[in-house]
Amino acid sequence: MSAMMGVQETSTMAAGASAAGIDLERYKFIRSNLSAAVKALTPGLGGIDTTMLAPAQRAELRQMTENELQRLQQDVPKEVIDGLRPRAVELRKKELELVGARLKGAGLVP
């Protein structure tokens, strides 16, 4: 149980904040909002397989994505979101790799 708790994101946040040179609350804010932006920019990764959707459903998903990005602009400047766009796929894959590593570290997957 101790090993499982040690690989949880909440257990590693203080180290992440320290490495970034910012306080924990700022780190949590940045981590949460940038992660949400990257996720919204890459709806087909780790989520919905858009190739299986009808054109109207794809259009609805695009609109939902744009709505989420607009909402995020309350906390994340548009320029930052635009800066994430070219690397969003790479960043989302890294985030999913981290989730996999945490699951593996917790012994939940081989």
Long-range contacts (C-beta under 8 A, 24 or more apart in sequence): 3-105, 3-106, 3-107, 4-106, 4-107, 4-108, 6-105, 7-101, 7-102, 7-105, 7-106, 8-102, 8-106, 9-102, 29-75, 33-72, 33-75, 33-76, 34-76, 34-80, 34-84, 35-95, 36-68, 36-72, 37-69, 37-72, 37-76, 37-80, 37-81, 37-84, 38-84, 38-88, 38-91, 38-92, 38-95, 39-92, 39-95, 40-65, 40-68, 40-69, 40-72, 41-65, 41-69, 41-81, 41-84, 41-85, 41-88, 41-92, 42-88, 42-89, 42-92, 45-89, 45-92, 45-93, 45-96, 46-92, 46-95, 46-96
